[in-house]
């Protein structure tokens, strides 16, 4: 079996984080995993934390409002994803911001650009995260974003294996 690509690059000068991850799954399944609430909540958090979506409307101008929930349920870290662009099965973009439980955003945020492509049953997801401020990006990195998001993508890989 081919080694699946996984790259994680931080470019402080450009205030971007780039992630490329391949999955041994067909594109429609991977797309659904990123765009359907009932699947997102199964993997969009580093274990033992879980993802809990309060509302999600996957359309341009729509929003996902969700929390990362601690194992005991005592801590909830709320986030908003405002969808700014969607090209079905190839690309979508959103503004991601931390928020409180009442959906009040804590700016600045980061702009996520996700691209999807498939070759021979391997789906590649290329994610570019542009941060409005270097301080926010550095805070994100210090909070363990690379480790946490790597664990999260591993959760997706496990889920995709179970579904294929």
N, C-alpha and C positions, 0 to 999 in steps of 0.2 A: 504494500500500500504506500502511496505517495505521502511524503511529509507535507502537511498542510501549512501554508504560510501564516505567520503571525509576526507582525512588526508593530512596534510602539515607539514613536519618535516625538521628542519634545523640541520645538524650535522657539526659544525665548525671544529672539529678535522679531520673529513674525507673530509672536503670541499665539502659536498654534500647537495643537497636539494632533498627530496623525496616527491612525490605527488601521492596519490592514489585517484582516482575519479571513481565512478560508474555512469553509465548512463542507463536510462530506454529505451534502444534501442538495436537493434541487431548489432552484431559485424561488418558486412559489411558496414553498414551505418556510424558507428563511425570511422572505418578505413578510409573510403572515406573522412570524414570530416577533418581528419588529413593529408591526402595525395593528395587531389585534390585542385588545385589552386582556382577554382571557388567557392568551399565551404569554404576553409580556409579564403578567403577574407571576408566572411560574418560574421566571429566570432573571428578571431585571433587578437583581440585588445580590451582593456577595453574601454567601451563606456564612453564618446562620441567619442573617437578616432576610426579610422578605419584602416584596413590593406589593403595595396595596393601592390600586387605582380607585379614586373617588369618582372621577368623571373622565371620559375620553370621547372626543369627536374627531376622528382622523379625516380631516379635510383642510384645505387651505383656509386659514382664519380660525380653524378649530383648535382645541386645546386638550392636553392630557394633564390632569391634576392628580398627583399621587404622592405617596409617602414611602420612604424606606423605613421599615418597622423593625425594632430590635427584637431579639428572640423572646424576651419576656413581655413584649408589647408596651413597655413603659416609655420608650423613646420613639418618636416619629420625626423623620427629617423630610419635610414637605418640599416638593418641587413642581414647577410648571414647565410644560413644553408647549410652546405656541407654534403651530405648524404654519410655515411661511411659503412652502413650495412642495408640490407632490407630482411626480411623474411615475405613474404606476409601474411597479416591478423594476424600476431602474434607479430612482433617486427620490429622497425627500429631505427637507430641511426644517429645522425648528430652532427657536430661541429657547434656551434652557436657563431658568432662574430658580434660585432657592426662594422659598416662600414660607409664610406662616400658615397655620391651619385654616385661616379665613381667605386664603388665596391672595394675600397681599405680597407682591413680589419684593425681593431683596436684590436690587440692582447693584452693580452691573451683572449681566449674564454672559452666556457664551452661545455662539451660533454653531449648530451642528449641521454638517452636510454629509449625508450617507448615500453612497453609491453601491449598487448591487449589479453583479454580472455573474454569468454561469458558463462554465466550460467543462464538458465531459462529466456532468453531474456534480462538479465542485463549484460551490457558490462563494464568490469573493465579495466581502463587504469592506469597503474603504470609507473610513470615517475621518473627517477633518473637523476639529473643534477649534474655532477661532474665539479668543477671549477679548472682550472689550478692554480689559486692563491686564497688564502684566501681573499686578498684585493679585488679582483674582486667580489667574492661571497658577501662580506660585502657591497660593493657598490650596487650590485644588490638588496640586501635586503633593504638597506637604501633608494633606489629609489622606494620602494613600490612594489617590485615584488610579494610578497604574496597577497597583496590586489588587484593588477592589474591582476595577473594570475587567482585569484579566480573569479573576475568579468568576465574575458575572458571565463573561463570554464562555468560560468553561462550563458553566451551568447550562447555557444555551446549547453547547455541543452535546452534552449529556441528554438534554431534552430532545434534540433533533435525532439522535441515535435511537431513542425510544420510539419516535414517531415514524421513522423510515423503515 
